[in-house]
Amino acid sequence: MNTFLLLVVLAVWLIRRALRPAKPVQKSSSLEQQDLVSCARCGVHLPRGEARAAGGQLYCGDEHARLGAGPG
Ligand SMILES: [Zn+2]
């Protein structure tokens, strides 16, 4: 009977493995951590929650928001 039990355990394990997604989903609630944006001025990446919005663009800080995108 041991072989039968082993097969059952193996089958259950295989089914559970098949049903489970490949990647473990842990941080589904905090979208801010995943949502990275780049500064329109210097291109640095930062969370959307920390970015400054100005003129339809996103910046890494008040200074770059004031300077705006592009050179100069
Ligand atoms: Zn910047």
N, CA, C, O and the ligand as a Tripos MOL2 file, in Angstrom:
@<TRIPOS>MOLECULE
protein
  289   287    73     0     0
PROTEIN
NO_CHARGES

@<TRIPOS>ATOM
      1 N           0.8290   -1.2190    0.0000 N.3       1 MET1
      2 CA          0.0000    0.0000    0.0000 C.3       1 MET1
      3 C           0.8540    1.2560    0.0000 C.2       1 MET1
      4 O           0.3710    2.3340   -0.3450 O.2       1 MET1
      5 N           2.1020    1.1320    0.3780 N.am      2 ASN2
      6 CA          2.9570    2.3050    0.4400 C.3       2 ASN2
      7 C           3.1500    2.9420   -0.9320 C.2       2 ASN2
      8 O           3.2040    4.1650   -1.0620 O.2       2 ASN2
      9 N           3.2510    2.0990   -1.9450 N.am      3 THR3
     10 CA          3.4400    2.6110   -3.2990 C.3       3 THR3
     11 C           2.2380    3.4210   -3.7510 C.2       3 THR3
     12 O           2.3740    4.4670   -4.3850 O.2       3 THR3
     13 N           1.0450    2.9090   -3.4080 N.am      4 PHE4
     14 CA         -0.1920    3.6200   -3.7550 C.3       4 PHE4
     15 C          -0.2400    4.9970   -3.0800 C.2       4 PHE4
     16 O          -0.5860    5.9920   -3.7160 O.2       4 PHE4
     17 N           0.1000    5.0440   -1.8200 N.am      5 LEU5
     18 CA          0.1110    6.3060   -1.0950 C.3       5 LEU5
     19 C           1.1120    7.2720   -1.7250 C.2       5 LEU5
     20 O           0.8440    8.4640   -1.8730 O.2       5 LEU5
     21 N           2.2440    6.7380   -2.0820 N.am      6 LEU6
     22 CA          3.2870    7.5630   -2.6820 C.3       6 LEU6
     23 C           2.7990    8.1680   -3.9950 C.2       6 LEU6
     24 O           3.0640    9.3320   -4.2960 O.2       6 LEU6
     25 N           2.0730    7.3440   -4.7780 N.am      7 LEU7
     26 CA          1.5430    7.8310   -6.0530 C.3       7 LEU7
     27 C           0.5030    8.9210   -5.8350 C.2       7 LEU7
     28 O           0.4540    9.9040   -6.5750 O.2       7 LEU7
     29 N          -0.3270    8.7400   -4.8130 N.am      8 VAL8
     30 CA         -1.3550    9.7470   -4.5150 C.3       8 VAL8
     31 C          -0.7010   11.0600   -4.1140 C.2       8 VAL8
     32 O          -1.0820   12.1260   -4.5980 O.2       8 VAL8
     33 N           0.2750   10.9790   -3.2360 N.am      9 VAL9
     34 CA          0.9880   12.1790   -2.7910 C.3       9 VAL9
     35 C           1.6610   12.8580   -3.9740 C.2       9 VAL9
     36 O           1.6310   14.0820   -4.1040 O.2       9 VAL9
     37 N           2.2570   12.0610   -4.8210 N.am     10 LEU10
     38 CA          2.9410   12.6060   -5.9970 C.3      10 LEU10
     39 C           1.9490   13.2870   -6.9390 C.2      10 LEU10
     40 O           2.2280   14.3550   -7.4850 O.2      10 LEU10
     41 N           0.7870   12.6550   -7.1220 N.am     11 ALA11
     42 CA         -0.2350   13.2260   -8.0000 C.3      11 ALA11
     43 C          -0.7460   14.5480   -7.4500 C.2      11 ALA11
     44 O          -0.9010   15.5210   -8.1880 O.2      11 ALA11
     45 N          -1.0070   14.5750   -6.1410 N.am     12 VAL12
     46 CA         -1.4840   15.8130   -5.5130 C.3      12 VAL12
     47 C          -0.4430   16.9100   -5.6480 C.2      12 VAL12
     48 O          -0.7720   18.0640   -5.9180 O.2      12 VAL12
     49 N           0.8060   16.5420   -5.4590 N.am     13 TRP13
     50 CA          1.8890   17.5270   -5.5410 C.3      13 TRP13
     51 C           1.9860   18.0880   -6.9590 C.2      13 TRP13
     52 O           2.1600   19.2920   -7.1500 O.2      13 TRP13
     53 N           1.8720   17.2020   -7.9490 N.am     14 LEU14
     54 CA          1.9610   17.6350   -9.3420 C.3      14 LEU14
     55 C           0.7990   18.5480   -9.7100 C.2      14 LEU14
     56 O           0.9820   19.5450  -10.4090 O.2      14 LEU14
     57 N          -0.4000   18.2040   -9.2360 N.am     15 ILE15
     58 CA         -1.5850   19.0160   -9.5420 C.3      15 ILE15
     59 C          -1.4560   20.3940   -8.8980 C.2      15 ILE15
     60 O          -1.7320   21.4170   -9.5250 O.2      15 ILE15
     61 N          -1.0300   20.4000   -7.6320 N.am     16 ARG16
     62 CA         -0.8830   21.6890   -6.9370 C.3      16 ARG16
     63 C           0.1830   22.5410   -7.6100 C.2      16 ARG16
     64 O           0.0460   23.7610   -7.6950 O.2      16 ARG16
     65 N           1.2390   21.9030   -8.0870 N.am     17 ARG17
     66 CA          2.3100   22.6320   -8.7710 C.3      17 ARG17
     67 C           1.8090   23.2010  -10.0930 C.2      17 ARG17
     68 O           2.1860   24.3050  -10.4850 O.2      17 ARG17
     69 N           0.9670   22.4500  -10.7680 N.am     18 ALA18
     70 CA          0.4480   22.8780  -12.0640 C.3      18 ALA18
     71 C          -0.5250   24.0410  -11.9120 C.2      18 ALA18
     72 O          -0.5650   24.9520  -12.7380 O.2      18 ALA18
     73 N          -1.3120   23.9880  -10.8330 N.am     19 LEU19
     74 CA         -2.3090   25.0340  -10.6140 C.3      19 LEU19
     75 C          -1.6700   26.3300  -10.1390 C.2      19 LEU19
     76 O          -2.1840   27.4190  -10.3980 O.2      19 LEU19
     77 N          -0.5600   26.2070   -9.4490 N.am     20 ARG20
     78 CA          0.0820   27.3710   -8.8680 C.3      20 ARG20
     79 C           0.8200   28.1730   -9.9440 C.2      20 ARG20
     80 O           1.4400   27.5800  -10.8270 O.2      20 ARG20
     81 N           0.7660   29.4950   -9.8900 N.am     21 PRO21
     82 CA          1.5360   30.2880  -10.8480 C.3      21 PRO21
     83 C           3.0290   30.1390  -10.6080 C.2      21 PRO21
     84 O           3.4630   29.8050   -9.5050 O.2      21 PRO21
     85 N           3.8090   30.3900  -11.6490 N.am     22 ALA22
     86 CA          5.2530   30.1860  -11.5690 C.3      22 ALA22
     87 C           5.8760   31.1260  -10.5450 C.2      22 ALA22
     88 O           6.7330   30.7250   -9.7570 O.2      22 ALA22
     89 N           5.4350   32.3790  -10.5680 N.am     23 LYS23
     90 CA          5.9960   33.3660   -9.6450 C.3      23 LYS23
     91 C           5.0860   33.5460   -8.4300 C.2      23 LYS23
     92 O           3.8690   33.6580   -8.5800 O.2      23 LYS23
     93 N           5.6490   33.5720   -7.2670 N.am     24 PRO24
     94 CA          4.8290   33.8430   -6.0780 C.3      24 PRO24
     95 C           4.4240   35.3090   -6.0090 C.2      24 PRO24
     96 O           5.2670   36.2020   -6.0890 O.2      24 PRO24
     97 N           3.1350   35.5450   -5.8620 N.am     25 VAL25
     98 CA          2.6260   36.9170   -5.7970 C.3      25 VAL25
     99 C           2.5510   37.3300   -4.3360 C.2      25 VAL25
    100 O           1.7570   36.7890   -3.5680 O.2      25 VAL25
    101 N           3.3760   38.2820   -3.9640 N.am     26 GLN26
    102 CA          3.4120   38.7090   -2.5630 C.3      26 GLN26
    103 C           2.9090   40.1360   -2.4120 C.2      26 GLN26
    104 O           2.0210   40.3990   -1.6010 O.2      26 GLN26
    105 N           3.4730   41.0610   -3.1880 N.am     27 LYS27
    106 CA          3.1290   42.4690   -3.0170 C.3      27 LYS27
    107 C           2.0850   42.8800   -4.0430 C.2      27 LYS27
    108 O           2.3970   43.5790   -5.0060 O.2      27 LYS27
    109 N           0.8600   42.4500   -3.8410 N.am     28 SER28
    110 CA         -0.1940   42.8150   -4.7690 C.3      28 SER28
    111 C          -0.9350   44.0690   -4.3100 C.2      28 SER28
    112 O          -1.6190   44.7210   -5.0980 O.2      28 SER28
    113 N          -0.7920   44.3960   -3.0300 N.am     29 SER29
    114 CA         -1.5510   45.5180   -2.4940 C.3      29 SER29
    115 C          -0.8340   46.8420   -2.7290 C.2      29 SER29
    116 O          -1.4750   47.8480   -3.0340 O.2      29 SER29
    117 N           0.4980   46.8500   -2.5900 N.am     30 SER30
    118 CA          1.2470   48.0960   -2.7280 C.3      30 SER30
    119 C           1.6650   48.3080   -4.1730 C.2      30 SER30
    120 O           2.6690   47.7640   -4.6330 O.2      30 SER30
    121 N           0.8790   49.1060   -4.8770 N.am     31 LEU31
    122 CA          1.1610   49.3560   -6.2830 C.3      31 LEU31
    123 C           2.2810   50.3800   -6.4420 C.2      31 LEU31
    124 O           2.9650   50.3970   -7.4660 O.2      31 LEU31
    125 N           2.4690   51.2120   -5.4620 N.am     32 GLU32
    126 CA          3.4620   52.2780   -5.5690 C.3      32 GLU32
    127 C           4.8670   51.7320   -5.7140 C.2      32 GLU32
    128 O           5.6960   52.3160   -6.4120 O.2      32 GLU32
    129 N           5.1370   50.6210   -5.0620 N.am     33 GLN33
    130 CA          6.4820   50.0670   -5.1130 C.3      33 GLN33
    131 C           6.8050   49.5260   -6.5010 C.2      33 GLN33
    132 O           7.9510   49.5930   -6.9450 O.2      33 GLN33
    133 N           5.8000   48.9920   -7.1820 N.am     34 GLN34
    134 CA          6.0560   48.4140   -8.4960 C.3      34 GLN34
    135 C           6.0460   49.4870   -9.5830 C.2      34 GLN34
    136 O           6.7400   49.3610  -10.5910 O.2      34 GLN34
    137 N           5.2600   50.5390   -9.3760 N.am     35 ASP35
    138 CA          5.0400   51.5160  -10.4210 C.3      35 ASP35
    139 C           6.1700   52.5500  -10.4250 C.2      35 ASP35
    140 O           6.1090   53.5550   -9.7180 O.2      35 ASP35
    141 N           7.1850   52.2900  -11.2210 N.am     36 LEU36
    142 CA          8.3040   53.2090  -11.3120 C.3      36 LEU36
    143 C           8.1290   54.1500  -12.4970 C.2      36 LEU36
    144 O           7.6820   53.7460  -13.5710 O.2      36 LEU36
    145 N           8.4890   55.4040  -12.2810 N.am     37 VAL37
    146 CA          8.4570   56.3780  -13.3600 C.3      37 VAL37
    147 C           9.8550   56.9760  -13.4890 C.2      37 VAL37
    148 O          10.6620   56.8840  -12.5640 O.2      37 VAL37
    149 N          10.1390   57.5890  -14.6380 N.am     38 SER38
    150 CA         11.4450   58.1960  -14.8360 C.3      38 SER38
    151 C          11.2980   59.7040  -14.9240 C.2      38 SER38
    152 O          10.3380   60.2190  -15.4970 O.2      38 SER38
    153 N          12.2610   60.4000  -14.3490 N.am     39 CYS39
    154 CA         12.2650   61.8540  -14.3660 C.3      39 CYS39
    155 C          12.4460   62.3550  -15.8000 C.2      39 CYS39
    156 O          13.3320   61.8920  -16.5170 O.2      39 CYS39
    157 N          11.6090   63.2950  -16.2080 N.am     40 ALA40
    158 CA         11.6890   63.8290  -17.5670 C.3      40 ALA40
    159 C          12.9470   64.6740  -17.7460 C.2      40 ALA40
    160 O          13.3490   64.9640  -18.8730 O.2      40 ALA40
    161 N          13.5590   65.0650  -16.6470 N.am     41 ARG41
    162 CA         14.7450   65.9200  -16.7030 C.3      41 ARG41
    163 C          16.0300   65.0900  -16.7340 C.2      41 ARG41
    164 O          16.8240   65.2160  -17.6660 O.2      41 ARG41
    165 N          16.2370   64.2540  -15.7340 N.am     42 CYS42
    166 CA         17.4940   63.5170  -15.6160 C.3      42 CYS42
    167 C          17.3360   62.0210  -15.8770 C.2      42 CYS42
    168 O          18.3310   61.3050  -15.9930 O.2      42 CYS42
    169 N          16.1020   61.5470  -15.9690 N.am     43 GLY43
    170 CA         15.8740   60.1580  -16.3410 C.3      43 GLY43
    171 C          15.9930   59.1700  -15.1960 C.2      43 GLY43
    172 O          15.9190   57.9620  -15.4180 O.2      43 GLY43
    173 N          16.1750   59.6550  -13.9790 N.am     44 VAL44
    174 CA         16.2950   58.7500  -12.8410 C.3      44 VAL44
    175 C          14.9430   58.0910  -12.5580 C.2      44 VAL44
    176 O          13.8910   58.7080  -12.7280 O.2      44 VAL44
    177 N          14.9890   56.8340  -12.1270 N.am     45 HIS45
    178 CA         13.7530   56.1090  -11.8500 C.3      45 HIS45
    179 C          13.3960   56.2380  -10.3790 C.2      45 HIS45
    180 O          14.2560   56.1410   -9.5020 O.2      45 HIS45
    181 N          12.1170   56.4570  -10.1270 N.am     46 LEU46
    182 CA         11.6390   56.5830   -8.7520 C.3      46 LEU46
    183 C          10.1740   56.1680   -8.7010 C.2      46 LEU46
    184 O           9.4840   56.1830   -9.7210 O.2      46 LEU46
    185 N           9.6970   55.7940   -7.5020 N.am     47 PRO47
    186 CA          8.2840   55.4230   -7.3740 C.3      47 PRO47
    187 C           7.3700   56.5860   -7.7460 C.2      47 PRO47
    188 O           7.6760   57.7530   -7.4990 O.2      47 PRO47
    189 N           6.2380   56.2280   -8.3460 N.am     48 ARG48
    190 CA          5.3030   57.2550   -8.7990 C.3      48 ARG48
    191 C           4.8400   58.1520   -7.6370 C.2      48 ARG48
    192 O           4.5840   59.3420   -7.8240 O.2      48 ARG48
    193 N           4.7370   57.5710   -6.4540 N.am     49 GLY49
    194 CA          4.2700   58.3380   -5.3050 C.3      49 GLY49
    195 C           5.2390   59.4280   -4.8810 C.2      49 GLY49
    196 O           4.8400   60.3980   -4.2370 O.2      49 GLY49
    197 N           6.5400   59.2740   -5.2450 N.am     50 GLU50
    198 CA          7.5320   60.2750   -4.8570 C.3      50 GLU50
    199 C           7.8190   61.2680   -5.9810 C.2      50 GLU50
    200 O           8.5630   62.2280   -5.7840 O.2      50 GLU50
    201 N           7.2360   61.0430   -7.1490 N.am     51 ALA51
    202 CA          7.5220   61.9130   -8.2880 C.3      51 ALA51
    203 C           6.7220   63.2050   -8.2080 C.2      51 ALA51
    204 O           5.6360   63.2480   -7.6300 O.2      51 ALA51
    205 N           7.2870   64.2690   -8.8070 N.am     52 ARG52
    206 CA          6.5940   65.5520   -8.9020 C.3      52 ARG52
    207 C           6.0320   65.6890  -10.3130 C.2      52 ARG52
    208 O           6.7370   65.4570  -11.2950 O.2      52 ARG52
    209 N           4.7690   66.0640  -10.4090 N.am     53 ALA53
    210 CA          4.1440   66.2320  -11.7050 C.3      53 ALA53
    211 C           4.0950   67.7060  -12.0580 C.2      53 ALA53
    212 O           3.6830   68.5400  -11.2510 O.2      53 ALA53
    213 N           4.5250   68.0210  -13.2890 N.am     54 ALA54
    214 CA          4.4850   69.4060  -13.7480 C.3      54 ALA54
    215 C           4.4060   69.4110  -15.2670 C.2      54 ALA54
    216 O           5.2160   68.7760  -15.9410 O.2      54 ALA54
    217 N           3.4380   70.1210  -15.7920 N.am     55 GLY55
    218 CA          3.2970   70.2400  -17.2400 C.3      55 GLY55
    219 C           3.0960   68.9110  -17.9370 C.2      55 GLY55
    220 O           3.5730   68.7170  -19.0550 O.2      55 GLY55
    221 N           2.4000   68.0010  -17.2920 N.am     56 GLY56
    222 CA          2.1400   66.7080  -17.9060 C.3      56 GLY56
    223 C           3.3190   65.7590  -17.8710 C.2      56 GLY56
    224 O           3.2450   64.6590  -18.4190 O.2      56 GLY56
    225 N           4.4310   66.1760  -17.2190 N.am     57 GLN57
    226 CA          5.6030   65.3220  -17.0870 C.3      57 GLN57
    227 C           5.8350   64.9980  -15.6170 C.2      57 GLN57
    228 O           5.2970   65.6480  -14.7210 O.2      57 GLN57
    229 N           6.6530   63.9700  -15.3990 N.am     58 LEU58
    230 CA          6.9830   63.5860  -14.0290 C.3      58 LEU58
    231 C           8.4680   63.8290  -13.7820 C.2      58 LEU58
    232 O           9.3040   63.5580  -14.6440 O.2      58 LEU58
    233 N           8.7840   64.3420  -12.5960 N.am     59 TYR59
    234 CA         10.1600   64.6770  -12.2580 C.3      59 TYR59
    235 C          10.5340   64.0640  -10.9190 C.2      59 TYR59
    236 O           9.6740   63.6560  -10.1390 O.2      59 TYR59
    237 N          11.8590   64.0060  -10.6680 N.am     60 CYS60
    238 CA         12.3280   63.3520   -9.4450 C.3      60 CYS60
    239 C          12.2130   64.2730   -8.2450 C.2      60 CYS60
    240 O          12.2350   63.8090   -7.1060 O.2      60 CYS60
    241 N          12.0890   65.5790   -8.4840 N.am     61 GLY61
    242 CA         12.0030   66.4960   -7.3610 C.3      61 GLY61
    243 C          11.5090   67.8540   -7.8060 C.2      61 GLY61
    244 O          11.2910   68.1020   -8.9920 O.2      61 GLY61
    245 N          11.3370   68.7310   -6.8250 N.am     62 ASP62
    246 CA         10.8270   70.0720   -7.1300 C.3      62 ASP62
    247 C          11.7670   70.8410   -8.0550 C.2      62 ASP62
    248 O          11.3260   71.5830   -8.9330 O.2      62 ASP62
    249 N          13.0740   70.6480   -7.8420 N.am     63 GLU63
    250 CA         14.0570   71.3830   -8.6470 C.3      63 GLU63
    251 C          13.9190   71.0460  -10.1330 C.2      63 GLU63
    252 O          13.8720   71.9390  -10.9780 O.2      63 GLU63
    253 N          13.8550   69.7610  -10.4380 N.am     64 HIS64
    254 CA         13.7320   69.3510  -11.8390 C.3      64 HIS64
    255 C          12.3550   69.6660  -12.3920 C.2      64 HIS64
    256 O          12.2160   69.9210  -13.5880 O.2      64 HIS64
    257 N          11.3390   69.6550  -11.5510 N.am     65 ALA65
    258 CA          9.9990   70.0460  -11.9980 C.3      65 ALA65
    259 C           9.9950   71.5170  -12.4050 C.2      65 ALA65
    260 O           9.3230   71.9130  -13.3570 O.2      65 ALA65
    261 N          10.7580   72.3140  -11.6640 N.am     66 ARG66
    262 CA         10.8320   73.7430  -11.9650 C.3      66 ARG66
    263 C          11.6320   73.9670  -13.2520 C.2      66 ARG66
    264 O          11.2670   74.8010  -14.0810 O.2      66 ARG66
    265 N          12.7330   73.2090  -13.4110 N.am     67 LEU67
    266 CA         13.5700   73.3880  -14.5920 C.3      67 LEU67
    267 C          12.8650   72.8740  -15.8550 C.2      67 LEU67
    268 O          13.0550   73.4200  -16.9420 O.2      67 LEU67
    269 N          12.0630   71.8360  -15.7070 N.am     68 GLY68
    270 CA         11.3430   71.2850  -16.8460 C.3      68 GLY68
    271 C          12.1920   70.2840  -17.6200 C.2      68 GLY68
    272 O          13.3540   70.0470  -17.2910 O.2      68 GLY68
    273 N          11.5860   69.7010  -18.6580 N.am     69 ALA69
    274 CA         12.2660   68.6790  -19.4400 C.3      69 ALA69
    275 C          13.2090   69.3130  -20.4590 C.2      69 ALA69
    276 O          13.0930   70.4920  -20.7940 O.2      69 ALA69
    277 N          14.1350   68.5040  -20.9350 N.am     70 GLY70
    278 CA         15.0330   68.9540  -21.9940 C.3      70 GLY70
    279 C          16.2610   69.6780  -21.4750 C.2      70 GLY70
    280 O          16.3450   69.9530  -20.2780 O.2      70 GLY70
    281 N          17.2150   69.9950  -22.3410 N.am     71 PRO71
    282 CA         18.4530   70.6630  -21.9470 C.3      71 PRO71
    283 C          18.2370   72.1270  -21.6010 C.2      71 PRO71
    284 O          17.2660   72.7480  -22.0350 O.2      71 PRO71
    285 N          19.1320   72.6530  -20.8360 N.am     72 GLY72
    286 CA         19.0760   74.0540  -20.4760 C.3      72 GLY72
    287 C          18.6660   74.1270  -19.0540 C.2      72 GLY72
    288 O          18.5440   75.2210  -18.5020 O.2      72 GLY72
    289 ZN         15.4680   64.5490  -12.1540 Zn       73 ZN73
@<TRIPOS>BOND
     1     1     2 1
     2     2     3 1
     3     3     4 2
     4     3     5 am
     5     5     6 1
     6     6     7 1
     7     7     8 2
     8     7     9 am
     9     9    10 1
    10    10    11 1
    11    11    12 2
    12    11    13 am
    13    13    14 1
    14    14    15 1
    15    15    16 2
    16    15    17 am
    17    17    18 1
    18    18    19 1
    19    19    20 2
    20    19    21 am
    21    21    22 1
    22    22    23 1
    23    23    24 2
    24    23    25 am
    25    25    26 1
    26    26    27 1
    27    27    28 2
    28    27    29 am
    29    29    30 1
    30    30    31 1
    31    31    32 2
    32    31    33 am
    33    33    34 1
    34    34    35 1
    35    35    36 2
    36    35    37 am
    37    37    38 1
    38    38    39 1
    39    39    40 2
    40    39    41 am
    41    41    42 1
    42    42    43 1
    43    43    44 2
    44    43    45 am
    45    45    46 1
    46    46    47 1
    47    47    48 2
    48    47    49 am
    49    49    50 1
    50    50    51 1
    51    51    52 2
    52    51    53 am
    53    53    54 1
    54    54    55 1
    55    55    56 2
    56    55    57 am
    57    57    58 1
    58    58    59 1
    59    59    60 2
    60    59    61 am
    61    61    62 1
    62    62    63 1
    63    63    64 2
    64    63    65 am
    65    65    66 1
    66    66    67 1
    67    67    68 2
    68    67    69 am
    69    69    70 1
    70    70    71 1
    71    71    72 2
    72    71    73 am
    73    73    74 1
    74    74    75 1
    75    75    76 2
    76    75    77 am
    77    77    78 1
    78    78    79 1
    79    79    80 2
    80    79    81 am
    81    81    82 1
    82    82    83 1
    83    83    84 2
    84    83    85 am
    85    85    86 1
    86    86    87 1
    87    87    88 2
    88    87    89 am
    89    89    90 1
    90    90    91 1
    91    91    92 2
    92    91    93 am
    93    93    94 1
    94    94    95 1
    95    95    96 2
    96    95    97 am
    97    97    98 1
    98    98    99 1
    99    99   100 2
   100    99   101 am
   101   101   102 1
   102   102   103 1
   103   103   104 2
   104   103   105 am
   105   105   106 1
   106   106   107 1
   107   107   108 2
   108   107   109 am
   109   109   110 1
   110   110   111 1
   111   111   112 2
   112   111   113 am
   113   113   114 1
   114   114   115 1
   115   115   116 2
   116   115   117 am
   117   117   118 1
   118   118   119 1
   119   119   120 2
   120   119   121 am
   121   121   122 1
   122   122   123 1
   123   123   124 2
   124   123   125 am
   125   125   126 1
   126   126   127 1
   127   127   128 2
   128   127   129 am
   129   129   130 1
   130   130   131 1
   131   131   132 2
   132   131   133 am
   133   133   134 1
   134   134   135 1
   135   135   136 2
   136   135   137 am
   137   137   138 1
   138   138   139 1
   139   139   140 2
   140   139   141 am
   141   141   142 1
   142   142   143 1
   143   143   144 2
   144   143   145 am
   145   145   146 1
   146   146   147 1
   147   147   148 2
   148   147   149 am
   149   149   150 1
   150   150   151 1
   151   151   152 2
   152   151   153 am
   153   153   154 1
   154   154   155 1
   155   155   156 2
   156   155   157 am
   157   157   158 1
   158   158   159 1
   159   159   160 2
   160   159   161 am
   161   161   162 1
   162   162   163 1
   163   163   164 2
   164   163   165 am
   165   165   166 1
   166   166   167 1
   167   167   168 2
   168   167   169 am
   169   169   170 1
   170   170   171 1
   171   171   172 2
   172   171   173 am
   173   173   174 1
   174   174   175 1
   175   175   176 2
   176   175   177 am
   177   177   178 1
   178   178   179 1
   179   179   180 2
   180   179   181 am
   181   181   182 1
   182   182   183 1
   183   183   184 2
   184   183   185 am
   185   185   186 1
   186   186   187 1
   187   187   188 2
   188   187   189 am
   189   189   190 1
   190   190   191 1
   191   191   192 2
   192   191   193 am
   193   193   194 1
   194   194   195 1
   195   195   196 2
   196   195   197 am
   197   197   198 1
   198   198   199 1
   199   199   200 2
   200   199   201 am
   201   201   202 1
   202   202   203 1
   203   203   204 2
   204   203   205 am
   205   205   206 1
   206   206   207 1
   207   207   208 2
   208   207   209 am
   209   209   210 1
   210   210   211 1
   211   211   212 2
   212   211   213 am
   213   213   214 1
   214   214   215 1
   215   215   216 2
   216   215   217 am
   217   217   218 1
   218   218   219 1
   219   219   220 2
   220   219   221 am
   221   221   222 1
   222   222   223 1
   223   223   224 2
   224   223   225 am
   225   225   226 1
   226   226   227 1
   227   227   228 2
   228   227   229 am
   229   229   230 1
   230   230   231 1
   231   231   232 2
   232   231   233 am
   233   233   234 1
   234   234   235 1
   235   235   236 2
   236   235   237 am
   237   237   238 1
   238   238   239 1
   239   239   240 2
   240   239   241 am
   241   241   242 1
   242   242   243 1
   243   243   244 2
   244   243   245 am
   245   245   246 1
   246   246   247 1
   247   247   248 2
   248   247   249 am
   249   249   250 1
   250   250   251 1
   251   251   252 2
   252   251   253 am
   253   253   254 1
   254   254   255 1
   255   255   256 2
   256   255   257 am
   257   257   258 1
   258   258   259 1
   259   259   260 2
   260   259   261 am
   261   261   262 1
   262   262   263 1
   263   263   264 2
   264   263   265 am
   265   265   266 1
   266   266   267 1
   267   267   268 2
   268   267   269 am
   269   269   270 1
   270   270   271 1
   271   271   272 2
   272   271   273 am
   273   273   274 1
   274   274   275 1
   275   275   276 2
   276   275   277 am
   277   277   278 1
   278   278   279 1
   279   279   280 2
   280   279   281 am
   281   281   282 1
   282   282   283 1
   283   283   284 2
   284   283   285 am
   285   285   286 1
   286   286   287 1
   287   287   288 2
@<TRIPOS>SUBSTRUCTURE
     1 MET1         2 RESIDUE 1 A MET
     2 ASN2         6 RESIDUE 1 A ASN
     3 THR3        10 RESIDUE 1 A THR
     4 PHE4        14 RESIDUE 1 A PHE
     5 LEU5        18 RESIDUE 1 A LEU
     6 LEU6        22 RESIDUE 1 A LEU
     7 LEU7        26 RESIDUE 1 A LEU
     8 VAL8        30 RESIDUE 1 A VAL
     9 VAL9        34 RESIDUE 1 A VAL
    10 LEU10       38 RESIDUE 1 A LEU
    11 ALA11       42 RESIDUE 1 A ALA
    12 VAL12       46 RESIDUE 1 A VAL
    13 TRP13       50 RESIDUE 1 A TRP
    14 LEU14       54 RESIDUE 1 A LEU
    15 ILE15       58 RESIDUE 1 A ILE
    16 ARG16       62 RESIDUE 1 A ARG
    17 ARG17       66 RESIDUE 1 A ARG
    18 ALA18       70 RESIDUE 1 A ALA
    19 LEU19       74 RESIDUE 1 A LEU
    20 ARG20       78 RESIDUE 1 A ARG
    21 PRO21       82 RESIDUE 1 A PRO
    22 ALA22       86 RESIDUE 1 A ALA
    23 LYS23       90 RESIDUE 1 A LYS
    24 PRO24       94 RESIDUE 1 A PRO
    25 VAL25       98 RESIDUE 1 A VAL
    26 GLN26      102 RESIDUE 1 A GLN
    27 LYS27      106 RESIDUE 1 A LYS
    28 SER28      110 RESIDUE 1 A SER
    29 SER29      114 RESIDUE 1 A SER
    30 SER30      118 RESIDUE 1 A SER
    31 LEU31      122 RESIDUE 1 A LEU
    32 GLU32      126 RESIDUE 1 A GLU
    33 GLN33      130 RESIDUE 1 A GLN
    34 GLN34      134 RESIDUE 1 A GLN
    35 ASP35      138 RESIDUE 1 A ASP
    36 LEU36      142 RESIDUE 1 A LEU
    37 VAL37      146 RESIDUE 1 A VAL
    38 SER38      150 RESIDUE 1 A SER
    39 CYS39      154 RESIDUE 1 A CYS
    40 ALA40      158 RESIDUE 1 A ALA
    41 ARG41      162 RESIDUE 1 A ARG
    42 CYS42      166 RESIDUE 1 A CYS
    43 GLY43      170 RESIDUE 1 A GLY
    44 VAL44      174 RESIDUE 1 A VAL
    45 HIS45      178 RESIDUE 1 A HIS
    46 LEU46      182 RESIDUE 1 A LEU
    47 PRO47      186 RESIDUE 1 A PRO
    48 ARG48      190 RESIDUE 1 A ARG
    49 GLY49      194 RESIDUE 1 A GLY
    50 GLU50      198 RESIDUE 1 A GLU
    51 ALA51      202 RESIDUE 1 A ALA
    52 ARG52      206 RESIDUE 1 A ARG
    53 ALA53      210 RESIDUE 1 A ALA
    54 ALA54      214 RESIDUE 1 A ALA
    55 GLY55      218 RESIDUE 1 A GLY
    56 GLY56      222 RESIDUE 1 A GLY
    57 GLN57      226 RESIDUE 1 A GLN
    58 LEU58      230 RESIDUE 1 A LEU
    59 TYR59      234 RESIDUE 1 A TYR
    60 CYS60      238 RESIDUE 1 A CYS
    61 GLY61      242 RESIDUE 1 A GLY
    62 ASP62      246 RESIDUE 1 A ASP
    63 GLU63      250 RESIDUE 1 A GLU
    64 HIS64      254 RESIDUE 1 A HIS
    65 ALA65      258 RESIDUE 1 A ALA
    66 ARG66      262 RESIDUE 1 A ARG
    67 LEU67      266 RESIDUE 1 A LEU
    68 GLY68      270 RESIDUE 1 A GLY
    69 ALA69      274 RESIDUE 1 A ALA
    70 GLY70      278 RESIDUE 1 A GLY
    71 PRO71      282 RESIDUE 1 A PRO
    72 GLY72      286 RESIDUE 1 A GLY
    73 ZN73       289 GROUP 0 **** ****
